[in-house]
């Protein structure tokens, strides 16, 4: 098991450009919200060096309640993905296969939500 904090920088590097506004597409998020597990000076410095605003709860100082406003969105999205049995078991040997199943799950979730709206 790899700690989540070790996978933070590869995750930030893996962002694809996001279009939507005029000008050059964004390659990184504007702000990083994280819980107390990511409270480390080296992590904060590296995220700031990349030009991303840091919003990480400090250990022993801040309550994690304020970060919950943003965190529940991510948690609810993850629960939608776990409704697909194939993704909850995660027995795929190749990352490409798991990624393909995640894409299919996202398509199904969007389709179901749009079908509810149009009916």
Buried (B, 14 or more C-beta within 10 A) or exposed (E): EEEEBEEBEEEBEEEEEEEEEEEEEEEBBEEBBBBBBBBEEEBBEBBEEBEBEBEBBEEEEEEEEEBEEEBEEEEEEEEBBEEBEBBEEEEBEEEEEBEEBBEEBBEBBEEEEEEEEEE
